[in-house]
Amino acid sequence: MNFPQMYIDLLATQWSYLTHLLVWMLPIVILQWVAFPKILWRNKKAIALAPLILGTYLIITDVIAIKLNIWHFSEDLILGINFLGVPVEECIFFFLTALLVTQSFILFLPAQQRH
């Protein structure tokens, strides 16, 4: 089985959400570290802290939204592992998104405004 077919097959399973996250977001995060390791390492505190704060806040808002039945997740497309009622994939999404935005923001800052 070739890669595209394997990817398509995973999209119809409980691995769907996690597969999307890892295939579409993780390579960009890794590429940024491969291309700009010195810049990102010098700003490691912001890179760690911002996603931690933002991801935690977004998980809390998701907990509330799920409890209020504002939205839900299809059990067919998630692993079924939850943290405070939020699918683990959603938690990963929040932290990965915040990480990607933080790293990109730092990389686009003028050099004199970075550490």
WOJORA-V359788 format. One record per residue. RES is the residue in one small letter. OMEGA is omega as a letter, one per 40 degrees, with the letter a starting at -180 (none if undefined). BURIAL is + if it has 9 or more other ideal C-beta (glycine too) atoms within 8 Angstrom, else -. Layout:
BEGIN
res | omega | burial
RES | OMEGA | BURIAL
RES | OMEGA | BURIAL
END
This chain:
BEGIN
res | omega | burial
m | a | -
n | a | -
f | a | -
p | a | -
q | i | -
m | i | +
y | i | +
i | i | -
d | i | +
l | a | +
l | a | +
a | a | -
t | i | +
q | i | +
w | a | -
s | a | +
y | a | +
l | i | +
t | i | +
h | a | +
l | a | +
l | a | -
v | a | +
w | a | -
m | a | +
l | i | +
p | i | -
i | i | +
v | a | +
i | i | -
l | i | -
q | i | +
w | i | +
v | a | -
a | a | -
f | a | -
p | a | -
k | a | -
i | a | +
l | i | +
w | i | -
r | a | -
n | a | +
k | a | -
k | i | -
a | a | +
i | i | +
a | a | -
l | a | -
a | i | +
p | i | +
l | i | +
i | a | -
l | i | +
g | i | +
t | i | -
y | a | -
l | i | +
i | i | +
i | i | -
t | i | -
d | i | +
v | a | +
i | a | -
a | i | +
i | i | +
k | i | -
l | a | -
n | i | -
i | i | -
w | a | -
h | a | -
f | i | +
s | a | -
e | a | -
d | a | -
l | i | +
i | a | +
l | a | +
g | i | -
i | a | -
n | i | -
f | a | -
l | i | -
g | a | -
v | i | +
p | a | +
v | i | +
e | i | +
e | i | +
c | i | +
i | i | +
f | a | +
f | a | +
f | i | +
l | i | +
t | i | +
a | i | +
l | a | +
l | i | +
v | a | -
t | i | +
q | a | +
s | i | +
f | i | -
i | a | +
l | i | +
f | i | -
l | i | -
p | a | -
a | a | -
q | i | -
q | i | -
r | i | +
h | none | -
END
